[in-house]
Amino acid sequence: MALDSQLLEILACPDTHHTPLTYDAAVQTLACSECSRVFEVRDGIPVLLLDEARGGPGKDN
């Protein structure tokens, strides 16, 4: 399921002062180029919770 292009324009990393997110439709994820966190998109809904993100500061995954 693809995300709406208007939604993608306003989505940004929920951490302070971070960049807009890059959408990877093939694996259904959104990535922040500033902190390297990767957020899942589940059933067409972006899960922008820092605790559920992969990667980022202090994380090995």
N, C-alpha and C positions, 0 to 999 in steps of 0.2 A: 504494500500500500504506500503510495507516494504522499509526501507532505505537501500541503498547499504552499505555493510560491510566496504568497503574501505573509504567511506565518513564518517561513524561513527568513524573510527580510527583517523581522523584528526579534527573532530568537537570538539570545546571547548567553554566554556562560554565566551562571548565577554567582560565581565568585566575584569579588570586588575588582573593578577595573579590568575586566577581561573582554576579549574580542567576540565578534559575532561567530556563530558556529558554522562549521562546514558539514553539509549533509552527504552521507554516503548511502545511496539508495540500495546498493547491492547487499550491504550487511545491516541496513537499518540502524545507523548510528549517526550521532552528531559529535563533532570534535572541536575542541578549543585549541587554537594554535598558540595561545599564550601559555597555558598551564599543562597542555597535553592530556587533559581529561577527555574521556570518551563516554558519551551518554547514549543509552539505548533508546530506541523508539519501539514501543510495545503497542501492537494493535493500532498503529497510526498516531499514538500519543507519545510525545517526547517526555522522557523521565529525567527532569533536570534537577535531581537531588544529588548534592555533593557526596553524600554518604553512599550512594549507589553507583557513582561513576567509576570507571576503570581508569587506571593511570593517574597522573597528576602528582603533585608534591607529596613525597613520603609514601607513595604506593608502589609496589613492585609489579602489580598486574596490569 
